[in-house]
Amino acid sequence: PHCTSMACSSSFQYRSSDRDSLGLKQTDSRPKDLAEGRRIAEKVVNTFHTCQIPEVARLGRTLRRWKSAFLAYFTTGRSSNGGTEGVNGIIELHRRLARGYRNQHNYRLRMLLAADGLTP
C-alpha cells in the first residue's frame, strides 16, 4: 500500500506537487532556515502516524511520543547530545575491553586516553 500523505511519500522524497505546496525548489535538499525546518518536521510528526506503510506509521507514532524533544532541535540552535553519546560509546567499548581494572585511578586514566582526553 502507498500512503498518499505528503510527508509519507515513497522513499521519503518529496514529489514535485509536495515541493510546490511547501514552496521548495526542485534543487533544495534541506530547509533554508530553522523555521522552515520546524514546519516540515511538524508536518512529518502530524502525518506519518497515519501512513499505511507499517514501518512509517511506527516511526510516526514514535515521533509523536517524542514530539517535544524532536522539535526542540529547532529551538536550541540545532544542538544535540551527539558528542556526549559518541564519547559514552567509546567509554563503554573500552570498559568492556578493560574487564577487570581493579585500580579506579588506572581505569579513569584508561577511559580518558580512550576518549582522546589525554595525550601520551
N, C-alpha and C positions, 0 to 999 in steps of 0.2 A: 504493500500500500504506500501511496505517496501523499505526504502531507501538503496541504495547499496553503498553509500559513506562510507568511513572508519569512519569518525567522527560521523556519524549518525546511528550507529548500534543499534539494538534493545536494549532497556533499558540502553543505553549509556555505555554498557560494551564492551570491546574490544573482537573481535573474535580472534581466535588463529592466523589466517593469518594477521590480523591487528597488533597484538602484534609483530609478526615476522618482519613485514615491519618497525615498529618503533624501533626494537631492544630491546623490553621489554620481560622480562621473565614472565612466567605464574603467578608467585607468586608476581610480582610487583604490588603494589596497588597505588603508586604515583611516579611521576618522581623523579629521584635521585638528580637533581640539577635544578637551575633556568633556565639554557639554554635549557635543555630538556623539562621542563615545558612550556617554551615560544614556542618552536617548536610545541608542541602538541596543545597549545592554538591557535597559528596561523593557524594550520590546521583546528581546530574546527571553527574558525572565517571564514575561506575561504570556508568551505564546508557545514556548517549547513543550510545556507540560500537557498541551492538548494535541500534540502531534501523534499521528497514527503509527509512526515508527517507534517500536518499544524502547529502543536504546535512547532515542532522542527525548521521548517522553520521560524516561527515568532521569536523564540529565536535567530536564526541565523541573522535575519535582525536587531534585537536589538543589538546583539553583534557587528555587522558591524558598526552600528551608534556610538557605544561607544568603538570602537576598541582601540583607543589610551589610554583611561582611563583603559580599561580592561587589556591591555598588559602592562600598567605602573606598575602593581603589580609585574611583573618580573624584573623591572629595579629599583625598590625602596626598595629592600630588603624585599619583602613581607609585606610591611607596608599597613595599611588600616585605614579608619576612623571609624572602628567598635566601638572602645571605645567611641569616641565622640558621635556617633549615639546612643549608649546604654545609656549614661548619658542624652542625649537630650530626649530620650524616657521616662526615669524616671521623668525628669523635667516636660515634657508635661502631663504625667499621674497625677502627684501631682498638677500641675497647674489647671487641670480640677477638681480635688477633692477639691482644696482650694477655688474655686469660691467666690471671694469677699474679699480677703485680701485688706484692704484699706491702710495699712501702708507698704510702699515699703521695709523698713528695715526688718520687720517681714516676708514679702514674700520672700526676699532674704535668710534669715536665714532658712525658711522652705524648700526652694529649696536645699540649701547646706546640710541640715540634710537629706533630701530625697535621695540625691546623695551620701551620706556617706562622705561628705566633712567636716562635723562637728561631733564631738562625744559628747554626752550629759555629 
